[in-house]
Amino acid sequence: MTTLFWLQTGACGGESLAILSAEAPSFEGLVTSHGLELLWHPSLSHAPMKRFDSLLEAIESGAQTLDIICIEGSLITAPRGSGLFDSYQGRARIDIVRMLAAKAGHVVAMG
């Protein structure tokens, strides 16, 4: 099974709205027919954010494989290159993206 992790950055959600509105094929059909394991999607994952945290830790440590990372939105670098204007638990999302991209087999950037 191919693993997929979806991360929204830069306050963007337009691509999620577009793909979730698709009908031929539907996003659910695409995931099912291509044997994708959706590790995380901000709109579809119903697990608490603790699951998101544990997935990040597992991917970073190598305990969880990551085949595809979808990055939705702009990568914020402000203020002064720190990226902290778009952060998660004190960690710049751009740094999270860098880590995930380094672990992923494929990177898809949207938005």
Backbone torsions as a table, in degrees:
resi	resn	phi	psi	omega
1	MET	NA	139.3	179.8
2	THR	-91.7	127.1	-177.9
3	THR	-90.7	143.0	-178.1
4	LEU	-133.6	128.9	176.8
5	PHE	-123.2	128.6	-176.4
6	TRP	-114.6	126.5	-178.7
7	LEU	-127.1	130.3	175.2
8	GLN	-95.9	135.2	177.5
9	THR	-131.7	165.9	175.0
10	GLY	56.7	29.9	177.6
11	ALA	56.0	37.6	-177.9
12	CYS	-107.1	142.1	175.6
13	GLY	-146.4	7.4	-175.3
14	GLY	-63.7	-39.4	-179.8
15	GLU	-68.5	-37.3	175.3
16	SER	-60.9	-45.0	178.8
17	LEU	-60.2	-41.4	-179.4
18	ALA	-66.3	-48.2	-176.0
19	ILE	-70.8	-32.2	178.3
20	LEU	-74.1	-16.6	177.1
21	SER	-92.3	-8.3	-178.4
22	ALA	-64.9	147.3	-178.7
23	GLU	-118.7	-26.4	-174.8
24	ALA	-136.0	86.3	-0.1
25	PRO	-87.2	161.3	173.7
26	SER	-75.4	160.0	178.3
27	PHE	-60.8	-41.4	179.2
28	GLU	-62.0	-41.9	178.1
29	GLY	-65.7	-39.5	178.5
30	LEU	-62.6	-46.5	179.5
31	VAL	-61.9	-47.6	-177.7
32	THR	-66.3	-46.8	-174.4
33	SER	-71.2	-20.5	-178.9
34	HIS	-106.4	10.4	176.2
35	GLY	61.8	41.1	179.2
36	LEU	-91.8	137.5	171.5
37	GLU	-102.9	110.6	-178.8
38	LEU	-80.3	101.3	-179.9
39	LEU	-69.2	-42.7	-178.6
40	TRP	-157.8	137.5	168.1
41	HIS	-144.2	129.9	-174.6
42	PRO	-60.6	-25.9	179.6
43	SER	-98.2	-22.9	-175.0
44	LEU	-102.7	-26.3	-178.4
45	SER	-75.7	124.9	-178.4
46	HIS	-99.1	-2.6	177.7
47	ALA	-71.0	153.7	177.5
48	PRO	-67.4	166.2	-178.1
49	MET	-62.1	-17.2	174.2
50	LYS	-60.3	-33.6	177.0
51	ARG	-66.2	-42.6	176.7
52	PHE	-57.7	-47.9	180.0
53	ASP	-59.8	-45.1	-178.5
54	SER	-68.0	-33.6	175.9
55	LEU	-66.0	-43.9	177.2
56	LEU	-58.4	-45.8	179.4
57	GLU	-62.5	-44.0	-178.6
58	ALA	-66.1	-40.1	178.1
59	ILE	-66.9	-45.1	-178.7
60	GLU	-62.1	-37.7	-178.8
61	SER	-81.1	-13.9	-177.3
62	GLY	91.2	1.0	178.7
63	ALA	-71.6	-26.4	178.5
64	GLN	-118.0	125.3	176.4
65	THR	-76.6	151.5	177.9
66	LEU	-133.1	112.7	-179.6
67	ASP	-88.6	-44.5	-176.8
68	ILE	-132.6	129.8	170.6
69	ILE	-115.0	126.8	174.5
70	CYS	-104.9	120.6	178.7
71	ILE	-107.3	117.9	-177.3
72	GLU	-109.6	117.8	176.2
73	GLY	111.4	177.1	-178.0
74	SER	-81.5	154.2	177.5
75	LEU	-97.2	109.7	-175.4
76	ILE	-78.3	130.0	178.7
77	THR	-110.7	-9.6	-177.5
78	ALA	-79.3	155.3	-3.8
79	PRO	-85.7	141.5	175.0
80	ARG	48.1	43.2	175.0
81	GLY	81.2	0.4	-176.9
82	SER	-79.8	-27.3	-177.1
83	GLY	76.4	4.9	-172.9
84	LEU	-75.1	-5.6	172.9
85	PHE	-71.3	-16.2	174.2
86	ASP	-130.6	90.3	-174.4
87	SER	-128.8	163.8	175.5
88	TYR	-133.9	117.5	-179.3
89	GLN	50.7	45.1	176.4
90	GLY	80.1	1.5	-179.7
91	ARG	-111.0	127.0	179.8
92	ALA	-61.1	132.6	179.1
93	ARG	-60.4	-31.7	178.5
94	ILE	-62.0	-33.0	176.4
95	ASP	-72.1	-36.0	175.4
96	ILE	-64.1	-43.1	178.0
97	VAL	-60.4	-45.6	179.5
98	ARG	-58.2	-44.3	-180.0
99	MET	-63.6	-48.9	-178.8
100	LEU	-63.8	-42.4	-179.5
101	ALA	-62.0	-36.5	179.3
102	ALA	-68.8	-26.3	-178.4
103	LYS	-91.3	-21.4	-173.3
104	ALA	-82.0	149.7	173.3
105	GLY	-74.9	-33.7	-179.3
106	HIS	-139.7	141.6	177.6
107	VAL	-119.2	127.4	176.4
108	VAL	-116.8	119.8	179.9
109	ALA	-108.4	130.7	-177.8
110	MET	-135.4	149.5	171.3
111	GLY	91.4	NA	NA
